[in-house]
Amino acid sequence: MDITITTTNINKDYEVIDTVFAIDSHKEGFLSSADPSKAFQGVNQQLKTLCKALGGDAIIGCQFEYRNATADGFIGKKQVIEIFAYGTAVKISN
């Protein structure tokens, strides 16, 4: 899926389609810690899927936020990294 995600603008003419939003998380495992890069990959994939479904080519002005949370685990609490993202889906003009 060739969808560009950028926190800035793009140097092409485009038509705004809609705002897109995604959230993903990664929880601490039995032998591993919570991995922010896995949550980031998940949120990026969701944004690309949403953009593609709307007929878009790129997401511009994308903002990312994160938080550390806790979840119940088998033995006590587990750390969870949550990443929220939103941006503007656009269709590049030909």
N, C-alpha and C positions, 0 to 999 in steps of 0.2 A: 504494500500500500504506500504509494508515493505522495503522502500528504506532508507539507511543510508545517512545522510548528515553530513560531518565533515569538519572543517577548517584545519585539519591536514591530515595525511596519515592513512591507515588502516594496521593492522598487519596480512594481508592475501595476498596471491598471487592473482594478478588480471591482466586483459587485458584492456588497455585504449580503450575506444570507441570514445569519442568526447568531445568537450567542450560544456557546456550548459550555457545559459544566461536567466535570467528572471528579470522582473520589475513589481512591484505592488505599489499601493498607497492607502492612506486612507484620505478622506477629512473631514474637520470640518463640523459637522452637525448644525442644528438650535439650539439644546440644548446640543451638545456634542463637545468635542475638537477632533482634529485629533489624531488617536490612532496608534502609531508605531507598536504595537504588532499585530494589524489586518493586516497591510501591510506586516509584517514579516511572518505571517502565510500564507498569499496569495503567497508571493514569494517562500516560502518553498514548498507549494503545487504545484506550477508551475514547480519547479525544479524536484520534484519527478515524475510528469507526463511526463516531457521530458525524464528523465532518463529511466523510464519504457518503453516508446515508442521506445527507442533505444535498448532495451533488457538489460539494465544495472541493477546492484544491489546496487550501491552506487555512491555518488558524493563526491570526495575528493578534498582537497585544496580549498574549497569553500571560496570565499571572499564576504563580504557584505559591501555596501556603502549606505549612505542615504543622502537626502537633504530635506530641508524645502522649499516649494514653495507656491505660491498663485494661486488661481483660482477665477474666477468670481462667485459670489454667488447671490442669489436673492436680498439681501441688502448688497452690498459692497463685499469686498474680503474675501475669506475663506482660512485658512491655509491647506496645503496639505503636508503630509509626503510621500516621495517616497523612496522606497528601491530597489536597484539594486543588483543582485547577479550573480556570475558565478563560475563555478567549472568544474572538469573533471569527466565525467561519466565513470564508470568502470564496468566490468563484473568480478565477483569473480570466480577464478578458483576452480574447485572441486578437 
